[in-house]
Amino acid sequence: MNKTLAILAAGIGSRFGGGIKQLEPVDDHGHIIIDYSIHDAIAAGFTKIVFIIRHDIEKDFREVIGNRIEKVCAAHKVEVAYAFQELSDIPDFAGKEKTAGRTKPWGTGHAVLACDGLLDSPFCVINADDYYGKEGFVKAAQFLDQEEYGLVGYVLKNTLSDNGGVTRGICSVQDGKLVGIKETKNIIKTADGAEADGCAIDTESLVSMNFWCYPQGFMEVLKKGFPVFLENLSDPMKDEYLLPIIADGMLKEGVAFTVLSSHDRWFGVTYKEDKPAVANSFRKLIADEIYKEDLYGDLGC
């Protein structure tokens, strides 16, 4: 079965360099985090990559990332496509004039909607600037064959930063099924665990890192839900159509989401100070022969 990976990259800034975190090399060979995600996706059996970007960064994105990865994917018979998330790309709705002057993007659900016509198979969605590890991609690729809804969950202790608080969607799970997601902000690593707003949090909890698995039919859910979301804006300048909130609504309607647990450690550059530790982590992965220095050299052609 064909399987697609959609990568949320529209948040990359319009000017490259200057510390744009998605483009920072994370190893000694110039690879960025997206490289590792694409490597693991190809190895797991994904057959198509869709980059979700914006028109104003397309030229730079292709020069810095896209052209190189297109060649890698072509060598492994993996298709590459581009989708464009634009703030102005919304339908007419009552009260639309209240959104005039909005600069905040419409969120991850809107980003996936930008892929309409490109997602012609079951698909996964990930962030551009998160390292997810091999296990998640293997489990996700196998799960997509079922054409059901799923989420790759990560153990909270494996997703914390040493340099400040993070926001995580803490999952409630029963019998392998997602019951709910509670967005929890400013989770801080402590000497004996983690806490948020002074309350201890179980570091063995599974959390969402925005690694979703969807049947192809999910696009129709988004198409129906987005106009409803727009008609019910509480803050026209800030409300977002977000995948976790959409999933929560589907759960309340009785739609089942399977939680695929991964014990890999997450890496990401949430803070500038995270970069040295992230680079050291990738060096260790290479030293431990989890990856080759010639990153794509183990995939064959």
N, C-alpha and C positions, 0 to 999 in steps of 0.2 A: 504494500500500500504506500502511495505517496504521502509524505509528511512534510509540513511546512513549519519553519521557525520564523516568527515575526519579532524583530528587534526594535524596541522603543528607543529611537535615537533623535527624536525631534527636539529634545531638550538641549542638544549640543549648541553652543553659542554661535552667533553669526560670524565671529572673528576667531580663527584658529590660533593656536599658540597661547601665550599668556596664561597658561595653567588650566586650559580646558580639560577637565578631568577625564572625560571619555577618550581623549587622544594621548594621554600620558603613557609613554612606554613603561611596561611593568617587568621587563626582563632585560638581559644584556644584549638582546638581538633586535630590539626595536619593536617587539610585538606589544600590542595593546590588549586590554581585557577582551574586547570583541573577538580577537583572534582565537583565544582559548575557547570561547563559547562556540564559535563556528567549527573549530577543530573537533570539539566533543560532539557537536550535532552531526557532523558528517560521519564520524566514527560510529555514532548510534543509529545511523540509517536515515537521517533527514535528507530530503531530496530537493528542497527549495528553501532559500533565504529571502526574506522580505525586509528591507531596511525602511523604517518609518522615519522620515526626515521632513524638512521644510524646503520649499523652493529656494529660499534665500541662501541656504547653505549647500545646495546641491553641488555646485561647481567645486567648492572646497572639500566637501565630503568625498566626492569621487576621487579627487586628487590625493587626499590624505589616506583614505581608507578604501573606498569602493573599487577603484580600478585594480588595486593589488588583490583584493579578496575575490573580485570577479574572475581573475586568472586562476586563483587557487581553486575556486569552486568549479570552474570549467574543466580543470584537470581531473576533477573527481565526479564529473557529470551531475553537478548540483546547479540548479537554476538560481539566478539572482534577479530580484526585481526591486523596484523602489515605489514606495507609497508616500504621499505628501500630506502631512497634517497642517492645515491652515486655519487660523482663528476665524476667518471669514466664512469658512465652509460649513454653514449651518442652514437649516431650512427656515422659512418664514414662520413666525409664531407670534401669538398675542404678547405684546410687551417687548418685542425684539428691540425696539428703540431704546429701551433701558440699558441694553448692553453696549450702546455706542460708547467708544472710548475704552472698552475693555482691552487689556493687554495680556491677561493671564490665559494660558492655553485651557482648552475645555477638558483636559484630562485623558487618562489612558483608554477609557472606553471610546472616546472620540478618535483617538489615535488609531485604534484597531478598525474603526469604521472607515478610515482613510484607505484601508486595504481592500475595500469592496471591489470584487472582480479579480483579485489576485490570490485570494485564499481559496483555492480549488481542491482542497483536501483537508483532513483533520489537521489542526495546527496547535503550536505552543506560542506563548508570548513571554518574552523576557526583557529585562532592562539592559541597556547597552553597557552600563558601567558597573555591573556586578559579575563576579566570578562565581559560578554555581557548582563546579565540580563535575566529574564524569558520571557519577552515580545517578544524579538527577536526570541527565539527558537519556541515559540507558532506560531508566524506568519510564520516563515520559514517552519515549519512542515506542516502547512495547505497549504502553497504555493507550496510545492513540489508535491502535488497531481495534479497540473496543468501541470507538466513536462515542465516548461518553465524556462527562465533565470531570476534571480533576485538578488538583493543585499539588505541586511539589513543595513539601514542608521541610523546613530546616530547624535543627535544634537551636534554641535561642542562644545558648552559650557559645555556639559556633559562629554567631553573626554579630557579636558586639565589637565596638571600637574601643581601643585603649585611649582615645583622644577626645571623648565627649559622648553626649547622649545620642541615641538613634531612635527612630520611629519604626516600630514593627507591628504587623498585624498578628496578634496572638490568637492561635486557632483553638477552638474547642472541638475535640474529635471523639467520636463514639463509634466503636466497631469499624474503624478505618474510614468513617465518613465524616465530612466536615459538618459541624453543627452551627458554628458561628465564627466570626472574626471580629476581634476587638482591637481597633487601632489604638496603640499605646505609644505616647510620645515621650521623648527624653528618657529612654531606658539607659541607665548608667551602670557600667561594670563596677562592682565593689570587691572588696577583699575576699568575701565569702559567697559571692553570687552576683545578683543584679537587683536594681530597684528603680522605681519611677515615682516621682513625687513623694519620696520617703517610704513607699510601700515595697516590701520585698516581692520579687517575681521569681517564679520557678524557672531556673535556667534550663531545665529539661523540657520545657514547653516547646511545642512545634509552632513555628511562625511562618507567615507568608513573606516571601521575598519577590513576589510578583512573577512567579514562574507558573503560568496557568496552562492547562491542557483543555482544548475545546474540540467538539465535533464541528464539522463544516457549517452545520445549521445555526451555530451561535451568531453568525452575522445577522440572521433574521431577527434574533432576540435584540441585538443592538439597534437595528433599524427601527424596530417598534418602540423600544424604550427611550431612545434619544429625544424624540419630540415630546414625550410625556415629561421627561426630565426638564426640558426647556420651558414647558408650560408651567412648571411648578418651582421655578427658581426662587430661592429665598434671598440670595445675594447675587444679583446679575453680574457683579464684577468679579466674584471669587468662586462661586459654586463650580464643581467639577464633576464630570461624568466618569466615575472611577470604577475600575474592574472589581475591587473588593466590595464596593457598595452594591454594584450590580449583582455580584454573587450572593450577597446577603439577602437581597430581595428575591432572588431565585430560590434560595434555601427556604425562605418563608412560604414560597409557593409550592414546595415539595420536590424541587429538583435536587437530585443527589449529586454531590461532589465527592469523589474519592480522594483521600489524602495519601500521596506517595511520599513516604519519609526518606530523606537523605541525611546521611551522617557526615557528608563532606563539609569542610569548613568554607564558609563564605568569605570572600575578600572583596573589598570595595574602597574607593577613595572618597569617603564621606567628608573627611577633613584633609586639608593640605598635609597635615602632620602624619596622616595614614600612609602616605606614599612610600617612605623607606621600608616600613614593615611589610607592605604589600609586595614590594619588589623583592625583599628577602624571602617572603613566602613562596613566590614563584621560582626563585633560585633554588629553594629547597625541593620543590616539586620536580625540577629538572635534575637536581643532584640525586634524588631518590628514584629517578628514571620513570616517574609518572608521565613525563613528557620528554621528548627529545629536544635537543638544542635546535635542530632543524625541525621546527614544530610540526609541520605537516608531513614530514618524511616517513612517518609510520603508517600513513593511510593508504599507500599504494595508489595506482592510477587505473 
